[in-house]
Amino acid sequence: MNLLYLECSMGAAGDMLMGALFELLTPKEQENFLHQMNHLGFHDVTLSVSRREKCGIFGTHMNVLIHGKEEDEYMHTHSHEDDTHSHPHSHPHGDDIHSHPHSHSHEVLAHDHMHNTESHHHSHHHSSYQDMLHLITHLPLSDTVKSHAQAVYQLIGNAEAKAHESALEHIHFHEVGTLDALMDVVGCCLLIELLHPDQILASPVHVGSGTIRCAHGVLPVPAPATAEILTGVPIYGGQIQGELCTPTGAALLRHFASDFLAMPPMTVSKTGYGMGTRDFPQANCLRAFWGSSGTSSSDDVILSLSCNLDDMTGEALGFAAEELMRHGALDVYVVPILMKKGRPGHLLTCLCTPEQEIPMSKLIFCHTTTRGIRIQKINRRKLSASYQQQESPYGPVTIKQNDGYDVCRRKPEYEDMAKIAREQDISFLQVSQEISSSL
């Protein structure tokens, strides 16, 4: 099982993630990736790579060049000295979606780096959220890549709209910043398609600390849009001052990572380093670990719903268990326990998929006297299951085969053996032994 693990101990930004993933490719794959990215149809916008060093660590920095210059440099050389618009902060990693609710004043909100002022006049070019989705739809890339890119933009657009209390259709992106961030988003989505991992995991995200200055004043870290995107994701601050996780990086992580946790056991075959722009006391990079988790492709995550009960009869408990199984629970069991004040009771446990949590919880509340349910996420290792018909001394029977972890196990199905035992008027044990010996 191919596992991609993203270490975000210095946050995440689109260019950092793209650089780390780029290093996981073979040289030929890297060449093909750059060719695709530089033939998307954007005039005078190119993607190149350079080697960067941070605290003695070398890695890849992805350079989005607009008219031959990186975004910040391009913006500086195309701004008039008398431009009265405020220029807010640049992100520490050098990338971001730059958006704001569009108005006639063109006032910039939290995540603008600066306005794009052309060399001969002060007109500003913006792309709406709908424009961005339309642009992505027409890129010469696979439907999978385009679908992922649109989903990432939807996360960013919804977060910006909520942070600025504006409708999604009123969110606009500045032209130069839009192209820079679009290359980051599309590049990461294309790299994920090329790598095709079976599972993507990420560490808890370091968001930085302190404040950032923007056109409206000083904002706390993480910025509002980033905080909104990372709702439900484990994050932390620390001693490093600055914004380490951008909305673009947050949205890419949120979309692709299935869970955020410490690195699980894995056999690493390659490590990629995506370098940020600024220098910090700690190496400013995002690491991507590629390898094998040693798990089966059928492994999954299930939930354990449990509660303690001391005021139900055996019949009522049995009925509750039967109802949970009848409605699709993976398993239900009841264990005798000793509760507070020496009272005898029972532990009811229901195993189910994450999607079944709400309906199973409702059934437990309906059919038991509990006031609370404990929910635990459990990583489950599984052998794969397949079924086939096979001839036996008693005719055709269904054989269940389980495979995985260097194990292959075959067994006749209970229902078929029970039917034969009744029809032949012999013991179930005899049927099981004769069929099993013939496998």
Sequence and secondary structure as in RCSB ss.txt:
>XXXX:A:sequence
MNLLYLECSMGAAGDMLMGALFELLTPKEQENFLHQMNHLGFHDVTLSVSRREKCGIFGTHMNVLIHGKEEDEYM
HTHSHEDDTHSHPHSHPHGDDIHSHPHSHSHEVLAHDHMHNTESHHHSHHHSSYQDMLHLITHLPLSDTVKSHAQ
AVYQLIGNAEAKAHESALEHIHFHEVGTLDALMDVVGCCLLIELLHPDQILASPVHVGSGTIRCAHGVLPVPAPA
TAEILTGVPIYGGQIQGELCTPTGAALLRHFASDFLAMPPMTVSKTGYGMGTRDFPQANCLRAFWGSSGTSSSDD
VILSLSCNLDDMTGEALGFAAEELMRHGALDVYVVPILMKKGRPGHLLTCLCTPEQEIPMSKLIFCHTTTRGIRI
QKINRRKLSASYQQQESPYGPVTIKQNDGYDVCRRKPEYEDMAKIAREQDISFLQVSQEISSSL
>XXXX:A:secstr
 EEEEEE TT B HHHHHHHHHTTS HHHHHHHHHHHTTSS TTEEEEEEEEEETTEEEEEEEEEETTEEHHHHH
HHTS TT  S      TTS    EEE  TT    TT       TT     EEEHHHHHHHHHTSSS HHHHHHHH
HHHHHHHHHHHHHTT  GGGEEEEHHHHHHHHHHHHHHHHHHHHH  SEEEE  EE EESEEEETTEEEESS HH
HHHHTTTS EE  S BEE B HHHHHHHHHH SEE S  S EEEEEEEEE SS  SS  EEEEEEEE    TT E
EEEEEEEEESS  HHHHHHHHHHHHHTT SEEEEEEEE GGG EEEEEEEEE GGGHHHHHHHHHHHS  S  EE
EEEEE   EEEEEEEEETTEEEEEEEEEETTEEEEEE HHHHHHHHHHHT  HHHHHHHHHHT 
